[in-house]
Amino acid sequence: MMSMSAIAPEAWVAGGVLFVVLLEALRPFVRDRTLAFAIPASTLLALGLAAMSASFWTAASWGVFFDGGLIVDPLSRLLVVSVSVVALLVVIYSIGDLERHGFGHGEYYALLLSATLGILAIVTGANVLVLFLGIELLSLSLYALVSIDRERVIAAEAAMKYFFLGAIASGILLYGLSLLYGLSGTLSLAMLPKMIAGLGGGDRVLFLFATAFVIVALAFKFGAAPFHMWVPDVYEGSPTPITLLVGTIPELGAIALIMRLLVAGLHPLSAQWMPMVLGVAILSLLVGNLAALAQSNFKRLLAYSAIGHVGFILLGIATGTISGEIAAVYYTIIYVTMTLLAFGILLVLRARGRDVEDLDDLAGLSQIHPWWSLLMLFAMFSLAGIPPFVGFWAKLSILRALLGQGEVWVAVLAVIMAVVGAFYYLRVVKIMYFDRVANQKAMSVPWGIPELILSMNGLALIVLGLVPDALWQLCAWAVRY
């Protein structure tokens, strides 16, 4: 019974996939209006039950189950709840837009739940094989979702590029994992450090070789430079609801993968892999922030911004300290919250007849939609790390971890890149509030649940900024234990 309760979140999501597919198969026999309600409702129910079942976890449930394949611990429960809630919000924000543009069929919801299931496998995986299966389930679902708009050439191009590069990255990861298995003789992440610690010099060199392959693949999955080529194209080419999905929950899966495989599984080699991660982090900071300066497309700007934020997250991992790891998890959760708000506002504006593609499309937004422009200001200020928004504390936690390890020059570079990032975020605010567009009227659209939750999402950036210690302590508890 305990084993079954350990996989309750995964079971609810998997059941949701099967039920949504069954409902979609009944489309010829059921009215479209009925399915338009039943399919999203089933998806929301599955995600809500997954979040609740993970929230009710207690210390008595802590352990490793299914012959070492799955682990239940504070980190897995925190990330399972985060993934389920974020996926729930993605569905809520996207329902209206999907219906208006004809994508609200069962395939979208089934693929979203499949991607979520893949991330849950990564989050709770205690076995190298389980991690790889989770990565592939997530990746295949995202490939299909990016190309869901079959009539857009740019979406097809983005999906093809994502698929081919993702296949290469999966091959690299599989090769690295196979080397780890061949050298250690175990698939268990708990046994891997013990096997590495007992090896001699020659075998450790081979382990480092395998680790390099793993880091390259993880950098691709995280969208870190120089393996970031797919990120801007996927952000720009995907429909906005898909971009919202791609830019949020996979980041939680990526930080879980790094914590499970790199930080825990390859801990004895940390002195060797930390410089690799540090190099990727610094390059991500430089490429992401400097390339974002030249962008005129808003989604491409947010894509390069994401690369820069990945650099900050990896800086926390590169410190090799508990405080750095806590800061990385803390930063990831906050970044996902900020990204949810930014893309959620784009969906709200689309519903009001203002489809934002280029930065100039935001001109005069404060005149036409003052509340949504204010929330976008919250998102931009928080992404820039301006107090009192919670993004400031996220960046500060990374800088503290760096300074605690004596990495002063890295911290200085991070601050400089944060200032560069503030420039293009404030540019968005300037366009919204100071650029004027004549003869534009606001389309009257009644508020609903998505607008209310999106507003709470925006206000949460201030609340978490005023009381940052609550989320920090939660992340610290999860990482330490």
Beta strands, then each sheet from edge to edge (+ up, - down):
strand 1: 63-65
strand 2: 70-72
sheet 1: 1+ 2-
end
